[in-house]
Amino acid sequence: MPEDILTPKERYDSLVFIGIKENDVIDFIKVYAEDKTKALALLNSFFYEKGIHPMDFIVVDEGVEDVSEKEIISTKTEEELSAYLSRLGLKLISNGILYTKYKESIYQITAISRELYETLKKQKKPERMEEELKEVEPYIDLEKIPAGEIPKEYIKQFNLLNLMQDMLVINEAEIDLETILKEAIQGQVLIPRNIEVEESLLIQIFDKEYHREISSAVDKVLVKTPIIYWDYYVDSMDDFEFKKIEERVFSAPIFLKAMKGLLVLYEPPKQLVKRLRRIKKRGYVDFNFRDRRYKIPVNFTIIVETGGDGRWNMTFPITMRLPKLDEHIWLNLIREEFGVKLSIADARRIPKDQRTMSSFKNLKILYRKLKEHNKEKGDVELLKEAIDIMVGTVR
């Protein structure tokens, strides 16, 4: 533990802000450090130095903060924070000045006392804040779908997502569903920062890894409609369990973090989907802690994405089929992307099971690489050569 943690001085790797009452009681703490691990260590060291029990405080914000346009962080640079705390009867002080001239970002954790947290929750929010925290029902904006990600013949189907019902997507066309949804889904929803199942027992819901914050209050955060994408081949089944962060603080499973939004599962095990649908049907998930069981409400939409091998015989409210691209769609993509026409015979050289958006993106990459090395060749010749390479008929 650093001995000088409370000593005001010039600093280069960390800083502590506190908000204190007239009687020197601390109600607000904000720590800066190089990464999350060091920020947590600094916060815990500060608690120890001041004889504060960590469970007397609640973390209300944490994450990477952009400091690229700041040379220092001090009480003088944080005038807005100082003014806000002043309105709460708190004085902002720090343990020095943090030099950030050559830093792009720094990690911060902000915590407030439980007493202040309860006070702020009870306060009537000003009309301006009520407007800032206004929800907009989730919807799909087809015009936001990125160019080149999907044939125009398939776009209309994505209107089905506006029904916000569980869906099976048979994606034989290998369309990048994750990219399309993250761009096309609109709307904004209020989610709790934490769910307090009993005093000092918290389930963290808001997560900067998954949520794009728009505005916030002490206990709630307005976020863009959540889209959480889980891939069976690279992600962990542990993502569907409660994870202990510290004593009496747990991170929620991803289906809770997908609150009021979409949980997209790529080739998930059937048993997992059955479990999630059972949880949705009864409306809550069990959280067990020290021989006690708590019911945590759930609200999310499941989208199962599969390559279409026929193994999904489970009934869904909605099924979206995205078949392989036929010759005409393939040729239209080539004409729109490259401005040239190929024949049906050229399109048929590509095996039917390879006529996908993944293959088309590979074709574009091959074309660009060939163009770099064969600038004298025409576009049609280069495209035909790229197809030869793709299907393995290079002579």
VENRAVEN-V889940 format. One record per helix or strand of 2 or more residues. SS is the DSSP state (helix for helix, strand for strand). FROM is the first residue (numbers start at 1). LEN is the number of residues. If there is no record, write none. Layout:
{{SS	FROM	LEN} {SS	FROM	LEN}}
This chain:
{{strand	9	3} {strand	15	6} {strand	26	8} {helix	36	15} {helix	54	3} {strand	57	10} {strand	72	2} {helix	79	9} {strand	91	4} {strand	96	4} {strand	105	9} {helix	114	9} {helix	127	6} {strand	136	5} {helix	142	3} {helix	152	12} {strand	167	5} {helix	177	8} {strand	185	8} {strand	194	5} {strand	201	4} {strand	213	4} {strand	220	5} {strand	227	5} {helix	237	4} {strand	243	4} {strand	249	3} {helix	254	4} {strand	262	5} {helix	270	13} {strand	284	6} {strand	292	6} {strand	301	6} {strand	318	5} {helix	327	12} {helix	344	5} {helix	352	3} {helix	357	17} {helix	379	13}}
